[in-house]
Amino acid sequence: MDPKRYEHLTISVEPHEMRMSHWVYAPKVVDGRDGRVLLDLSGGPWDLVSSSQSTTAVELLLRQYPGDREAICLSIRLADNSLWLEGTAVAAEDIERALERAQG
């Protein structure tokens, strides 16, 4: 899949096989201005369902494999590249734990 570009952010997916013929397309988000990786869920259970841009953020709709629960919306604010989950700022190093908690 080709990377998508929103303002200064580039979103690519890193496909990997979770089980035989069960693929997860994990997102990776890079700031194109300096090459800094803002989010990298490669190799994990989080599948990028969709991505879209609002006036202030890029929103990633993520679903945890095997996909039997509702998807979660992770926002990346364009002004400062901060990560937001359910209205709460999340540090990049804590994102996987925060996603797990949000999934319940």
C-alpha positions as CSV (number, residue, x, y, z in Angstrom):
1,M,0.0,0.0,0.0
2,D,1.2,3.5,-0.8
3,P,1.8,5.9,2.1
4,K,-0.7,8.6,2.7
5,R,0.4,12.2,3.3
6,Y,-1.5,14.6,5.5
7,E,0.2,18.0,5.9
8,H,3.6,17.1,7.3
9,L,2.7,13.6,8.4
10,T,3.2,10.4,6.3
11,I,1.2,7.3,7.3
12,S,2.4,4.0,6.0
13,V,1.4,0.4,6.9
14,E,3.6,-2.5,7.8
15,P,1.7,-5.6,6.9
16,H,2.4,-8.8,8.9
17,E,0.8,-12.1,9.2
18,M,-0.8,-12.8,12.6
19,R,-1.9,-16.3,11.6
20,M,-2.1,-18.2,8.4
21,S,-3.6,-15.8,5.9
22,H,-4.7,-13.4,8.7
23,W,-3.0,-10.1,7.9
24,V,-2.7,-7.0,10.1
25,Y,-1.7,-3.6,8.5
26,A,0.0,-1.8,11.4
27,P,0.4,1.9,11.0
28,K,3.7,3.9,11.2
29,V,3.5,7.7,11.3
30,V,6.5,9.8,10.4
31,D,7.0,13.6,10.5
32,G,8.2,14.4,7.0
33,R,9.9,17.6,8.1
34,D,12.6,15.9,10.3
35,G,12.0,12.1,9.7
36,R,11.0,11.6,13.4
37,V,8.8,8.5,13.9
38,L,5.7,9.6,15.9
39,L,4.0,6.2,16.0
40,D,5.1,2.7,15.1
41,L,2.7,-0.2,15.8
42,S,4.6,-2.6,13.5
43,G,4.5,-6.2,14.5
44,G,1.7,-5.7,17.0
45,P,-2.0,-6.5,16.9
46,W,-3.2,-3.0,15.8
47,D,-4.7,-2.8,12.3
48,L,-5.2,0.5,10.6
49,V,-8.9,0.5,9.5
50,S,-8.8,4.1,8.1
51,S,-7.2,7.5,8.3
52,S,-8.6,10.9,7.8
53,Q,-7.7,14.6,8.4
54,S,-9.8,17.2,10.2
55,T,-8.8,20.8,10.5
56,T,-6.6,20.2,13.5
57,A,-5.6,16.5,13.5
58,V,-5.1,13.3,11.6
59,E,-7.4,10.6,12.9
60,L,-6.4,6.9,12.8
61,L,-9.1,4.3,13.3
62,L,-7.5,1.3,14.8
63,R,-8.8,-2.2,15.5
64,Q,-7.1,-4.8,17.6
65,Y,-6.7,-8.3,16.0
66,P,-8.7,-10.4,15.7
67,G,-11.2,-7.6,15.2
68,D,-14.0,-8.7,17.5
69,R,-14.2,-5.4,19.3
70,E,-15.0,-1.9,18.3
71,A,-12.3,0.2,16.6
72,I,-10.6,3.0,18.5
73,C,-9.8,6.5,17.2
74,L,-6.3,7.8,17.8
75,S,-5.7,11.5,16.9
76,I,-2.4,13.1,16.1
77,R,-2.6,16.9,16.4
78,L,-1.0,18.7,13.5
79,A,0.1,21.7,15.6
80,D,2.4,19.8,17.9
81,N,2.3,16.1,16.8
82,S,0.8,15.1,20.2
83,L,-1.1,11.8,20.4
84,W,-4.6,11.8,21.8
85,L,-6.8,8.9,22.7
86,E,-10.4,9.5,23.9
87,G,-9.7,13.1,24.8
88,T,-6.5,12.4,26.7
89,A,-3.0,13.1,25.7
90,V,-0.8,10.0,25.5
91,A,3.0,9.8,25.4
92,A,4.3,7.9,22.4
93,E,6.1,5.4,24.6
94,D,2.8,4.6,26.4
95,I,0.6,4.3,23.4
96,E,0.3,0.5,23.2
97,R,-0.7,0.3,26.9
98,A,-3.2,3.1,26.5
99,L,-4.7,1.4,23.5
100,E,-5.1,-1.8,25.5
101,R,-6.8,0.0,28.3
102,A,-9.1,1.8,25.9
103,Q,-10.0,-1.5,24.4
104,G,-11.1,-2.8,27.8
